[in-house]
Structure formats: structure tokens, C-alpha cells
């Protein structure tokens, strides 16, 4: 698989997260096939796909009572991690390892902290295909800037492809390819150069529901 | 009884000591210790600051820790190694002002026979002003006999001003019946922290009862119980935290159920002062599906994921 960055965008409720879950194997498709490097993985479970090289960052990070940040990162990378490696991984999401490695991934972490750790667990996997569902959600501006750099680093290396669900212009602007999903279908897709200008232009069109016949009076 | 006595215990005890009190058969215990085996003393040693002496009126020992003793560890493991033993022991800890020590208790019951084997340790802790104690207690049951393996510890704590007792207790299977009863009375500024982890399986039953009286101004209690009940096992958690002054009290009971496991949780908060801040949390249920999904997405199988989640939960 070539190292590309595909950004999936589109209106809320359009099916972006469902698409990500279908790729990861969290949900099963009712029709169609899913191929990874030509191999049909439609009937493969989450574990099988993970072992084949699919990584998936949940939109809502899962909390665990008892499992620490280190535990999760080590499970994700499949080995014990040296302090330097932990620093490196957490640094990519703008967190200081000293402060976090021994903390539980529990509800005691803030939404933004948990989200960044969730992303770090996917980075730790060094997967062939990494899927991130709205990585920007709940993350502060400074960490977000660092995160965008991380995505760019992954893209410029040959280590794997990225699929990012996002509404952020910063992320759209580093995409190789943009896919617009709406009403459960791919509305448009293509190179960033073609799609992004049209999307940004669309930002200025009127979205008032009244114009579409519904809404308030 | 002399201060120093050779250790003399059987191989079952030795194996259990390795588990319950990190005993190393080469280097032995570093510090004062008392080893109880089948209702007898199998080794005892005092240190310069910690005196262990037998009680004269009933079975058991007094552990006397001099004021300002810092950084020492006392080991007081108890083992029952065969069937038809009903061991009852009274151990009193007198911890001097400003001392800061670790006490490693722990109890192993081995039963290959038809009759029951039971250890019932009644512990009292008297912490003087500013004393700090970390009390670690691990329970195990081993052996394949039909006889029940029982451990019923009773712990009564009396915490003077600004003292702090941290209890770290763990029981991970093999004990057929256990009832743990803990009470504490806290003076001004005193703190008690309890971390309990219990796993039961098969037909095991485990009951935990806490009663904490926050009598002194700015006293505090934090009780956290984490348990896993699998097989046909049953656990019950009863806690009463009484806030009789300006104080903070928190208790939490988290339980994971698997197969036909059952857990009852009855936390009570009794506030008798307008400045008593008491909180309770309880959550009982099976492992959250999304936790399994997350670990599967890291490449673990479902079974491995469940195992990791439980291992972390009871860590």
C-alpha cells in the first residue's frame, strides 16, 4: 500500500464514523466488500484486521479502570517500551511522558488528554493503515498543531497510509485525497487540489434550514 | 521467648510465604518478623526499633514500634497448612508517634483434606500522633481437598491526631469463604486509605464490611474496593462511613461480573455534621463491550482482552 493521507469529510450524521468502523471491523457491512491491499477482509474480525495492519483511533476514547497509559501503549506496540520510546510517542500528541505514563486511562483524565492518548495508542502500532476519527475533537490549539505535524511526518515517511475523518481546514489542507461523505454515500472524491477549493467555496453558501423548507419561523 | 529464633517451617508454608509476603528463601525477611504456622510460632525476630512479643493471656503477639521509627518493614505472615485447623490469633500493633513503617501481613490456607482449614486473625492498630503505616495483606488458598478454606480477618484501627493508615488488601482466588471486617475510629486530621481487590470464582463467597467513624475535625477516609466475581461465586460489600465532624469520606465499589457471579453492594453514608462531605460511588456490571473492542483493535483476541482488563482492574 502506498503512503497516502486521505481525509474524509462531510456533514454530521453523513456516515463518516460508520465508514471508519466498517474499515476497522467494529461494524459489519450489509453489502459491499472491503479490500486491504487486494485482500478481502470483509468477514475478518477486529483482531484479525488489527494483526493485518489496520489501526483505528476511536472518536470517543475508551476509559479503563486500572490500565495505565503505559499499559495501553505497550499493548498497542506489542512490546515493552523504553522510557525514550514512550516520550517520543506521547510527544507526538503533545503530552509529557513523565506526567502520564503511570496514570490510569480512567475518567480522571480530561477529554482532551484521553483523546491524545487514544491517538498515541494508534501511532504506537506503526500500522499499514491508520484510521483517525475526528482527531481534533476536544484537543487544544497547541496540541492540535503538533498533531498536524505528526500526520505530516507519517505521510512523508513511507511507514503507512492515513485515513482521517476531519472537518478541520488544517487537516484538509495536508490531504493527498479528500472524500466527501453525505447521506451515507460518497458525494465526491478526488485530489485535494480539485476538491478543497470547491469545499471552501461552499463554506459561504447559505445553510439556513428555512431555505430548504424546514426550520423556524 | 528470645529475640532471635531460627525459622523452622514446612515446605507448604515456604511456598505460601513467597506469594503472600514476597519471601525469599535465600535472604529471608529483612526486618522484624513473626511467622505463624498452624497456630504455632515458626520464627520470630525483633529489631532495634520494633519489638515483637507473645501475648500472655491469649494466642497472638504485640508488635511495638518505637516513636519515630522510619523506613522499617515488619512481616507477620500466617499459614495454615493442613486440614482440620481452626486458627485464632490476636495481633496488636502499637505504632509510636511519628513512626513511618510498612507492615506486611498475609495469610495462606492450604487444605488437601475433607475438614475445613481456617485462619481468623484479629488485628488492632493503635497509631499515635503523626504515625504512618502502610499495611499490606494478601490472601491465598491452595490445595485440592474438599474441605473449605476460610480466612476471616478482623481489623480494628484507632487513629490518633494526624496519623495515617493505608491498607492494601488483596485476595485473588482459592479462598472458599472469607469475611473481612474492618473498623476505624479517626481523630483530628487522621486519614485512612483502603484499597481492596478481590477475585472470586467457582463457589467461593467473600464478604467485606467496613465501618469508619470520622470523629475528628478534618479527618478523612478513602475506601476503594475492586472486585471480580466469576463462576458461581458471590461477593458482598457493606460499608458505613460516619461523618461526625468536618471531614471528607469517599467510598467506591467497582465490580466486574462474569458467568454467574453475583455481587451485592450496600454502601451507607451517615453524616452527622453539616461540614461532613461524604461521597459514594458503586458500579457493578460485566466488562464494557467497548473496552474489549478497543483492545481487539490493538491486536488482542477477545479472551486476551478480557484477561488484560481484569488484570489491570485488580492490579
Contacts between the chains, C-beta under 8 A, distances in Angstrom:
chain1	res1	chain2	res2	distance
A	24	B	297	6.0
A	25	B	297	7.9
A	26	B	293	5.9
A	26	B	297	7.5
A	45	B	296	7.3
A	46	B	293	6.4
A	46	B	296	4.1
A	46	B	297	5.4
A	47	B	296	4.7
A	47	B	299	6.4
A	47	B	300	6.6
A	47	B	301	5.3
A	47	B	302	7.3
A	50	B	296	6.7
A	50	B	297	5.4
A	50	B	298	6.2
A	50	B	299	4.2
A	51	B	299	5.1
A	55	B	297	7.2
A	56	B	297	5.0
A	58	B	290	7.8
A	58	B	294	6.5
A	58	B	297	7.9
A	62	B	288	7.6
A	62	B	290	4.9
A	62	B	291	5.6
A	62	B	293	7.4
A	62	B	294	4.1
A	64	B	291	5.9
A	64	B	309	6.7
A	64	B	312	6.2
A	64	B	313	7.9
A	65	B	226	7.3
A	65	B	254	6.1
A	65	B	312	7.6
A	65	B	313	5.7
A	66	B	226	7.4
A	66	B	309	7.6
A	66	B	311	7.9
A	66	B	312	3.5
A	66	B	313	4.1
A	66	B	314	7.1
A	66	B	315	5.4
A	67	B	308	7.2
A	67	B	309	7.1
A	67	B	312	3.9
A	68	B	312	7.6
A	71	B	308	7.7
A	71	B	312	6.0
A	72	B	298	7.7
A	75	B	295	6.6
A	75	B	298	5.1
A	75	B	300	6.7
A	75	B	308	6.7
A	76	B	298	4.8
A	78	B	299	6.6
A	121	B	298	6.7
A	125	B	298	6.9
A	125	B	299	7.7
